[in-house]
Amino acid sequence: MAGPPVPGEGDGDEVAVLGSNEAVALLGRGLDAEVVGPLAGRPLLVVRLDEPGAEAELVDLARFLPSVVVGLADQHTDLSRPPELDVLLAPGSNPPAPWVGWGDDLDSALGRLAVGVTASPASSVGLVQLLRFSPRLSVADALVGESLLYGLLQAGPAHRRWLAERPPVRRRSFTGPAVDIERDGATLRLVLNRPEVRNAYSAAMRDDLVAGLHLAVADPGIERIELSGRGPSFSSGGDLSEFGTTPDPVTAHLVRSTRNAGYWLDVLAARTTAVVHGPCVGAGVELPAFAGHVVARPDATFHLPEVPMGLVPGAGGTVSIPRRIGRQRTAWLALTAAHLDVDGALAWGLVDDVAG
């Protein structure tokens, strides 16, 4: 597994891994684009956590590094003192937070990361750079940071290439409300209502959801908010037929800044229970994670597909998900586009209960 000090290179099946001292020596030559990062063709740095004396220096360097920095533990690593790196991998299947277990196949785990990062280096590095500081901000400020990065990536070559290569998606007309808003005494029920497209999160759904949340903000008599989805899936994520249809990324950012359902879900978190089921994708993971209580049906799965699109989670996921499971596990889910089952989501704290 050990290789020459060339981080992030390989064919996806074999990844160069450095010792802590090797990594510090490499980075000590400078933090410019000629050392690591997408501009150097080295967006991934994997480091064995084998020399505790070098780890503190590595963390200080990694904080500003334009690269995804992965810390690799072994059986002798003290998992109770995780270093502040972007992704943390440990032996076994269920290491303590914020570690991700690589089970019995370290090569496979590293290969998944390498494939994801090298396929979308700019969005991968942008994601971890955002996650390094976003959890320390207020939710409102962190959402602005996410939107700015999302808008920047919308104009980037990777996302433009994804738009050009994807098959055409026919826009479907829809006459009913995208969100059913039902008041029952002190309970407000918000039901995503586009079952024919698995509740794809459209502009109309966003606006209807924000309108429903505004009702709860304005009325303290609403003591409980229930968020759910109609049909086979809570939400299949962003409506692909609307991707690339905004006038420009700046306008899109301004719209997100004023009509962000995640912000209002956070304001109302103490009163909100989200009930999710089926494939929860993109916004279908990000939005319920703001709720104070998340209940999942046994068939629920969770998937963040945005990085392979040349983007980052843009419905608040870089804000809501790290506050539930930590930034390192959030980065793993997004960089690998992994599918997390309901048991894994419960173990990590992405959901609070599983109901039949």
The 8 nearest C-alpha neighbors of each residue, nearest first, counted from 0:
[[1, 2, 16, 15, 14, 13, 106, 105],
 [2, 0, 16, 15, 17, 3, 14, 18],
 [1, 3, 15, 16, 0, 4, 17, 5],
 [2, 4, 5, 15, 1, 17, 16, 6],
 [5, 3, 6, 17, 2, 21, 15, 25],
 [4, 6, 3, 8, 15, 7, 41, 2],
 [7, 5, 44, 15, 8, 43, 41, 4],
 [6, 8, 43, 41, 44, 42, 14, 15],
 [7, 9, 6, 5, 14, 41, 15, 10],
 [10, 8, 14, 11, 13, 7, 15, 12],
 [9, 11, 12, 13, 8, 14, 114, 113],
 [10, 12, 110, 114, 113, 13, 9, 14],
 [13, 11, 110, 10, 106, 14, 107, 9],
 [12, 14, 11, 9, 10, 110, 106, 15],
 [15, 13, 9, 16, 7, 8, 109, 11],
 [14, 16, 2, 6, 1, 5, 7, 3],
 [17, 15, 45, 1, 46, 2, 14, 0],
 [18, 16, 46, 21, 22, 47, 4, 45],
 [17, 19, 47, 21, 46, 20, 22, 49],
 [20, 18, 22, 21, 50, 53, 46, 48],
 [19, 21, 23, 22, 18, 53, 24, 50],
 [22, 20, 18, 24, 19, 23, 17, 25],
 [21, 23, 25, 19, 20, 24, 17, 26],
 [22, 24, 20, 26, 25, 21, 57, 27],
 [25, 23, 27, 21, 22, 26, 20, 28],
 [26, 24, 22, 23, 27, 28, 21, 4],
 [27, 25, 23, 28, 24, 29, 22, 30],
 [26, 28, 24, 29, 25, 23, 30, 22],
 [27, 29, 26, 25, 24, 30, 34, 23],
 [30, 28, 27, 26, 31, 34, 25, 33],
 [31, 29, 26, 34, 64, 32, 28, 35],
 [32, 30, 33, 29, 34, 35, 36, 65],
 [31, 33, 34, 39, 38, 35, 36, 30],
 [32, 34, 39, 31, 35, 38, 30, 36],
 [35, 33, 32, 31, 30, 39, 29, 26],
 [36, 34, 41, 39, 32, 33, 42, 66],
 [35, 37, 42, 66, 65, 41, 39, 38],
 [38, 36, 42, 40, 39, 41, 120, 121],
 [39, 37, 40, 36, 32, 33, 41, 35],
 [38, 40, 33, 37, 36, 41, 32, 35],
 [39, 41, 37, 38, 42, 36, 35, 8],
 [42, 40, 36, 35, 7, 39, 43, 37],
 [41, 43, 36, 66, 37, 120, 7, 67],
 [44, 42, 7, 67, 66, 41, 6, 68],
 [43, 45, 6, 68, 7, 67, 69, 46],
 [46, 44, 69, 16, 68, 70, 17, 6],
 [47, 45, 17, 70, 18, 16, 71, 19],
 [48, 46, 71, 18, 49, 19, 17, 70],
 [49, 47, 72, 71, 19, 50, 70, 46],
 [48, 50, 47, 19, 51, 18, 76, 72],
 [49, 51, 52, 53, 19, 48, 54, 20],
 [52, 50, 54, 53, 49, 48, 55, 19],
 [51, 53, 50, 54, 55, 56, 20, 19],
 [52, 54, 51, 56, 50, 55, 20, 19],
 [53, 55, 57, 51, 56, 52, 58, 19],
 [56, 54, 58, 57, 53, 59, 52, 51],
 [57, 55, 59, 54, 53, 58, 60, 23],
 [56, 58, 54, 60, 55, 59, 23, 61],
 [59, 57, 61, 55, 60, 56, 83, 54],
 [60, 58, 56, 57, 62, 61, 55, 63],
 [59, 61, 57, 58, 62, 63, 56, 64],
 [62, 60, 64, 58, 63, 59, 57, 68],
 [61, 63, 60, 59, 64, 58, 131, 84],
 [64, 62, 61, 60, 65, 59, 30, 128],
 [63, 65, 61, 66, 62, 60, 30, 36],
 [66, 64, 36, 124, 63, 35, 67, 42],
 [65, 67, 42, 36, 64, 124, 43, 68],
 [66, 68, 43, 124, 42, 44, 85, 127],
 [69, 67, 44, 85, 84, 66, 45, 43],
 [70, 68, 45, 86, 87, 85, 46, 44],
 [69, 71, 87, 46, 47, 45, 48, 88],
 [70, 72, 47, 88, 48, 46, 87, 89],
 [73, 71, 89, 48, 76, 88, 47, 70],
 [72, 74, 75, 76, 90, 89, 71, 48],
 [75, 73, 76, 90, 72, 89, 77, 78],
 [74, 76, 73, 77, 72, 49, 78, 48],
 [77, 75, 73, 72, 74, 78, 48, 49],
 [76, 78, 79, 80, 75, 81, 72, 74],
 [79, 77, 80, 81, 76, 95, 98, 94],
 [78, 80, 77, 81, 95, 76, 96, 97],
 [81, 79, 78, 77, 82, 76, 83, 97],
 [82, 80, 78, 79, 83, 97, 77, 98],
 [83, 81, 84, 80, 58, 54, 70, 55],
 [84, 82, 58, 81, 85, 62, 61, 131],
 [83, 85, 82, 86, 68, 69, 70, 58],
 [84, 86, 68, 327, 69, 127, 67, 83],
 [87, 85, 327, 69, 84, 70, 331, 330],
 [86, 88, 70, 98, 69, 99, 71, 327],
 [89, 87, 99, 71, 98, 100, 72, 70],
 [88, 90, 72, 100, 101, 99, 98, 71],
 [91, 89, 101, 100, 102, 73, 74, 92],
 [92, 90, 102, 100, 93, 101, 94, 89],
 [91, 93, 100, 102, 101, 94, 90, 99],
 [92, 94, 100, 91, 95, 99, 102, 98],
 [93, 95, 100, 98, 92, 91, 99, 96],
 [96, 94, 98, 97, 93, 78, 79, 99],
 [97, 95, 98, 94, 99, 347, 325, 324],
 [96, 98, 327, 325, 95, 328, 99, 87],
 [99, 97, 96, 87, 88, 94, 95, 89],
 [100, 98, 88, 87, 89, 101, 94, 328],
 [101, 99, 92, 89, 91, 102, 90, 93],
 [100, 102, 105, 90, 108, 91, 89, 104],
 [103, 101, 91, 92, 100, 104, 90, 105],
 [102, 104, 101, 105, 91, 90, 92, 100],
 [105, 103, 107, 106, 102, 101, 108, 109],
 [104, 106, 108, 107, 101, 109, 103, 102],
 [107, 105, 109, 104, 108, 110, 12, 13],
 [106, 108, 110, 105, 104, 109, 111, 12],
 [109, 107, 105, 111, 110, 106, 101, 112],
 [110, 108, 112, 106, 111, 107, 113, 105],
 [109, 111, 11, 107, 113, 12, 112, 108],
 [112, 110, 114, 108, 109, 113, 335, 107],
 [111, 113, 109, 115, 110, 114, 335, 116],
 [112, 114, 110, 116, 11, 111, 115, 117],
 [113, 115, 111, 11, 117, 112, 116, 118],
 [116, 114, 112, 118, 335, 113, 334, 117],
 [117, 115, 120, 113, 119, 118, 123, 114],
 [116, 118, 120, 114, 119, 115, 113, 42],
 [117, 119, 115, 116, 114, 120, 307, 113],
 [120, 118, 116, 117, 122, 121, 309, 307],
 [121, 119, 123, 116, 117, 122, 37, 42],
 [122, 120, 124, 123, 119, 125, 37, 309],
 [121, 123, 125, 309, 310, 124, 120, 119],
 [124, 122, 120, 126, 121, 125, 116, 119],
 [123, 125, 126, 121, 127, 66, 122, 67],
 [126, 124, 122, 128, 123, 127, 121, 129],
 [127, 125, 123, 129, 124, 128, 122, 311],
 [126, 128, 130, 129, 124, 125, 131, 85],
 [127, 129, 125, 131, 126, 130, 124, 132],
 [128, 130, 126, 127, 131, 133, 132, 125],
 [129, 131, 127, 133, 132, 128, 326, 126],
 [132, 130, 128, 129, 127, 133, 62, 134],
 [133, 131, 130, 135, 134, 129, 136, 128],
 [132, 134, 130, 141, 135, 136, 129, 131],
 [135, 133, 136, 132, 130, 318, 322, 321],
 [134, 136, 133, 132, 137, 141, 131, 138],
 [137, 135, 133, 134, 141, 140, 138, 132],
 [136, 138, 140, 139, 141, 135, 134, 133],
 [137, 139, 141, 140, 142, 136, 318, 262],
 [138, 140, 142, 137, 141, 262, 143, 136],
 [141, 139, 143, 137, 142, 138, 136, 144],
 [140, 142, 144, 138, 133, 143, 139, 136],
 [143, 141, 145, 139, 144, 140, 138, 146],
 [142, 144, 146, 140, 141, 145, 147, 256],
 [143, 145, 141, 147, 142, 146, 148, 140],
 [146, 144, 142, 148, 143, 147, 149, 141],
 [145, 147, 149, 143, 144, 148, 252, 150],
 [146, 148, 144, 150, 149, 145, 143, 151],
 [147, 149, 151, 145, 150, 146, 152, 144],
 [150, 148, 146, 152, 151, 147, 145, 311],
 [151, 149, 248, 153, 147, 148, 152, 252],
 [150, 152, 148, 149, 153, 154, 147, 155],
 [151, 153, 155, 149, 154, 150, 310, 148],
 [154, 152, 150, 151, 155, 158, 149, 248],
 [153, 155, 152, 151, 248, 150, 156, 159],
 [156, 154, 152, 153, 157, 158, 159, 151],
 [155, 157, 159, 158, 160, 154, 309, 152],
 [158, 156, 309, 160, 159, 155, 161, 119],
 [159, 157, 309, 161, 160, 156, 308, 155],
 [158, 160, 156, 162, 161, 157, 163, 155],
 [159, 161, 163, 157, 158, 162, 156, 164],
 [162, 160, 158, 164, 159, 163, 308, 165],
 [163, 161, 159, 160, 164, 165, 158, 243],
 [162, 164, 160, 161, 165, 159, 166, 158],
 [165, 163, 161, 162, 160, 166, 159, 167],
 [166, 164, 162, 163, 161, 167, 168, 160],
 [165, 167, 168, 164, 163, 162, 169, 161],
 [168, 166, 169, 165, 240, 164, 162, 163],
 [169, 167, 240, 170, 166, 239, 165, 241],
 [168, 170, 240, 171, 167, 239, 241, 172],
 [171, 169, 240, 168, 172, 241, 239, 238],
 [172, 170, 169, 173, 240, 196, 168, 195],
 [171, 173, 170, 174, 169, 175, 193, 195],
 [174, 172, 175, 171, 177, 176, 193, 170],
 [173, 175, 172, 176, 177, 171, 193, 203],
 [176, 174, 173, 177, 192, 178, 193, 179],
 [177, 175, 178, 179, 174, 192, 207, 204],
 [176, 178, 204, 192, 193, 203, 191, 175],
 [179, 177, 191, 192, 176, 190, 207, 204],
 [178, 180, 190, 189, 176, 192, 181, 191],
 [181, 179, 189, 188, 178, 211, 190, 182],
 [180, 182, 188, 187, 179, 183, 189, 190],
 [183, 181, 187, 186, 184, 188, 180, 185],
 [184, 182, 186, 185, 187, 181, 188, 221],
 [183, 185, 186, 182, 221, 187, 220, 222],
 [184, 186, 221, 222, 220, 183, 223, 187],
 [187, 185, 223, 183, 184, 221, 224, 182],
 [186, 188, 182, 224, 181, 223, 183, 225],
 [189, 187, 225, 181, 224, 180, 226, 190],
 [188, 190, 226, 180, 179, 225, 178, 227],
 [189, 191, 227, 179, 228, 178, 192, 226],
 [192, 190, 228, 178, 229, 198, 177, 227],
 [191, 193, 177, 178, 229, 194, 190, 179],
 [192, 194, 198, 195, 196, 177, 197, 191],
 [193, 195, 230, 197, 198, 196, 229, 192],
 [194, 196, 193, 197, 198, 230, 192, 231],
 [197, 195, 194, 198, 199, 193, 235, 238],
 [198, 196, 194, 232, 235, 199, 195, 234],
 [199, 197, 193, 234, 194, 196, 200, 235],
 [198, 200, 238, 235, 236, 237, 197, 234],
 [199, 201, 237, 238, 236, 204, 198, 205],
 [202, 200, 204, 238, 203, 199, 205, 237],
 [201, 203, 205, 204, 206, 200, 241, 238],
 [204, 202, 206, 201, 205, 207, 177, 200],
 [205, 203, 177, 201, 207, 202, 206, 200],
 [204, 206, 202, 208, 203, 207, 209, 201],
 [205, 207, 209, 203, 208, 204, 210, 202],
 [208, 206, 210, 204, 209, 205, 178, 203],
 [207, 209, 211, 205, 210, 206, 204, 178],
 [208, 210, 212, 206, 260, 211, 207, 213],
 [211, 209, 207, 213, 208, 212, 206, 214],
 [212, 210, 208, 214, 213, 209, 207, 180],
 [213, 211, 209, 215, 214, 210, 208, 263],
 [212, 214, 216, 210, 215, 211, 209, 217],
 [215, 213, 217, 211, 212, 216, 218, 210],
 [216, 214, 218, 212, 213, 217, 221, 219],
 [215, 217, 213, 214, 218, 212, 219, 267],
 [216, 218, 214, 215, 213, 219, 212, 220],
 [217, 219, 215, 220, 216, 221, 214, 213],
 [220, 218, 221, 217, 215, 222, 216, 185],
 [221, 219, 218, 222, 185, 215, 184, 186],
 [222, 220, 185, 219, 186, 223, 218, 215],
 [221, 223, 185, 220, 186, 270, 219, 224],
 [222, 224, 186, 270, 221, 271, 187, 185],
 [225, 223, 271, 187, 270, 186, 188, 272],
 [224, 226, 188, 272, 273, 271, 189, 187],
 [227, 225, 273, 189, 190, 188, 274, 272],
 [228, 226, 190, 274, 273, 275, 191, 189],
 [229, 227, 191, 233, 190, 192, 230, 232],
 [228, 230, 192, 194, 191, 190, 233, 227],
 [229, 231, 194, 232, 197, 228, 233, 195],
 [232, 230, 277, 197, 194, 229, 233, 276],
 [233, 231, 277, 234, 197, 278, 276, 230],
 [232, 234, 228, 276, 275, 279, 277, 283],
 [235, 233, 283, 198, 232, 279, 236, 199],
 [234, 236, 280, 199, 197, 279, 198, 283],
 [237, 235, 281, 282, 280, 199, 283, 234],
 [236, 238, 200, 199, 239, 201, 282, 281],
 [237, 239, 199, 201, 200, 240, 241, 236],
 [240, 238, 242, 241, 237, 168, 199, 236],
 [239, 241, 168, 170, 238, 242, 169, 167],
 [242, 240, 239, 244, 238, 243, 201, 170],
 [243, 241, 239, 244, 240, 238, 245, 162],
 [242, 244, 245, 241, 162, 153, 246, 240],
 [243, 245, 241, 242, 246, 240, 247, 251],
 [246, 244, 247, 243, 251, 248, 250, 242],
 [247, 245, 244, 250, 248, 251, 243, 249],
 [246, 248, 245, 250, 249, 251, 154, 244],
 [249, 247, 150, 251, 250, 252, 153, 154],
 [250, 248, 252, 251, 247, 253, 150, 246],
 [251, 249, 253, 252, 248, 247, 254, 246],
 [250, 252, 248, 254, 249, 253, 245, 255],
 [253, 251, 255, 249, 250, 254, 146, 150],
 [252, 254, 256, 250, 251, 255, 249, 257],
 [253, 255, 251, 256, 252, 257, 258, 250],
 [256, 254, 252, 258, 259, 253, 257, 251],
 [255, 257, 253, 254, 258, 252, 259, 143],
 [256, 258, 254, 255, 259, 253, 252, 260],
 [259, 257, 255, 256, 254, 260, 209, 206],
 [258, 260, 261, 255, 262, 257, 256, 209],
 [261, 259, 209, 263, 262, 264, 258, 208],
 [262, 260, 264, 259, 263, 315, 286, 265],
 [261, 263, 265, 260, 264, 259, 266, 139],
 [262, 264, 266, 265, 260, 261, 267, 212],
 [265, 263, 261, 267, 266, 262, 268, 289],
 [264, 266, 268, 262, 263, 267, 289, 261],
 [265, 267, 263, 264, 268, 262, 269, 216],
 [268, 266, 264, 265, 270, 269, 263, 271],
 [269, 267, 291, 290, 265, 271, 270, 264],
 [268, 270, 291, 267, 271, 290, 266, 292],
 [269, 271, 223, 268, 267, 224, 222, 272],
 [272, 270, 224, 268, 290, 291, 269, 225],
 [271, 273, 292, 225, 293, 290, 224, 291],
 [272, 274, 226, 293, 287, 225, 227, 294],
 [275, 273, 294, 227, 295, 293, 226, 272],
 [276, 274, 295, 233, 227, 296, 273, 294],
 [277, 275, 299, 296, 233, 232, 295, 298],
 [276, 278, 299, 232, 298, 231, 279, 300],
 [277, 279, 300, 232, 299, 280, 301, 235],
 [280, 278, 283, 301, 234, 284, 235, 300],
 [279, 281, 236, 235, 283, 302, 284, 303],
 [282, 280, 236, 303, 283, 284, 285, 304],
 [281, 283, 236, 285, 284, 314, 286, 280],
 [282, 284, 234, 279, 280, 281, 236, 285],
 [285, 283, 282, 281, 279, 280, 286, 287],
 [286, 284, 316, 282, 288, 315, 283, 287],
 [285, 287, 288, 282, 289, 261, 284, 283],
 [288, 286, 289, 290, 273, 285, 284, 293],
 [287, 289, 286, 285, 319, 290, 320, 284],
 [290, 288, 319, 287, 265, 286, 264, 268],
 [291, 289, 268, 271, 292, 287, 288, 272],
 [290, 292, 268, 269, 271, 272, 289, 293],
 [291, 293, 272, 290, 351, 273, 271, 294],
 [294, 292, 273, 350, 351, 272, 274, 290],
 [293, 295, 274, 352, 353, 351, 350, 273],
 [296, 294, 353, 275, 274, 276, 299, 354],
 [295, 297, 276, 354, 298, 299, 353, 355],
 [298, 296, 299, 355, 341, 353, 295, 354],
 [299, 297, 277, 296, 276, 300, 341, 278],
 [298, 300, 277, 276, 296, 297, 341, 278],
 [301, 299, 340, 278, 339, 279, 341, 277],
 [300, 302, 279, 339, 338, 280, 284, 278],
 [301, 303, 280, 338, 337, 304, 336, 281],
 [302, 304, 281, 333, 336, 280, 305, 332],
 [305, 303, 336, 306, 302, 307, 281, 333],
 [304, 306, 308, 310, 311, 307, 312, 303],
 [305, 307, 310, 309, 308, 311, 122, 304],
 [308, 306, 309, 305, 119, 304, 115, 118],
 [309, 307, 305, 306, 310, 158, 161, 304],
 [308, 310, 158, 157, 306, 307, 122, 119],
 [311, 309, 306, 305, 308, 122, 152, 149],
 [310, 312, 305, 306, 313, 149, 126, 122],
 [313, 311, 316, 305, 314, 317, 281, 315],
 [312, 314, 315, 311, 149, 316, 146, 145],
 [315, 313, 282, 316, 312, 285, 286, 261],
 [316, 314, 318, 313, 317, 261, 285, 319],
 [315, 317, 285, 319, 318, 312, 320, 314],
 [318, 316, 315, 319, 320, 312, 321, 130],
 [319, 317, 316, 315, 320, 321, 141, 142],
 [318, 320, 316, 289, 322, 288, 321, 315],
 [319, 321, 323, 322, 316, 318, 288, 324],
 [322, 320, 325, 326, 324, 323, 319, 329],
 [321, 323, 320, 319, 325, 324, 318, 134],
 [322, 324, 320, 321, 349, 348, 325, 319],
 [325, 323, 321, 347, 348, 322, 320, 349],
 [326, 324, 321, 327, 328, 322, 323, 97],
 [325, 327, 321, 329, 328, 130, 330, 324],
 [328, 326, 86, 330, 329, 85, 325, 97],
 [327, 329, 331, 330, 326, 325, 97, 324],
 [330, 328, 326, 332, 327, 331, 321, 333],
 [329, 331, 327, 333, 328, 332, 334, 326],
 [332, 330, 328, 334, 329, 333, 335, 327],
 [333, 331, 329, 337, 336, 330, 335, 334],
 [332, 334, 336, 330, 303, 331, 335, 329],
 [335, 333, 331, 115, 336, 332, 330, 306],
 [334, 336, 337, 115, 112, 333, 332, 111],
 [337, 335, 333, 304, 303, 332, 334, 302],
 [338, 336, 335, 332, 302, 339, 333, 303],
 [337, 339, 302, 301, 340, 300, 336, 332],
 [340, 338, 301, 300, 343, 337, 344, 302],
 [341, 339, 300, 343, 342, 344, 301, 338],
 [340, 342, 344, 343, 299, 300, 345, 297],
 [343, 341, 345, 344, 340, 346, 339, 297],
 [342, 344, 346, 340, 345, 341, 339, 347],
 [343, 345, 349, 341, 347, 342, 346, 350],
 [346, 344, 350, 348, 342, 343, 347, 349],
 [345, 347, 343, 344, 348, 342, 349, 350],
 [346, 348, 344, 345, 349, 324, 343, 96],
 [349, 347, 345, 350, 346, 324, 323, 344],
 [348, 350, 344, 347, 323, 345, 324, 288],
 [351, 349, 293, 345, 348, 344, 352, 294],
 [350, 352, 293, 294, 348, 345, 292, 349],
 [353, 351, 294, 350, 295, 354, 293, 345],
 [354, 352, 295, 294, 296, 297, 355, 351],
 [353, 355, 296, 295, 352, 294, 297, 274],
 [354, 296, 297, 353, 295, 298, 294, 352]]
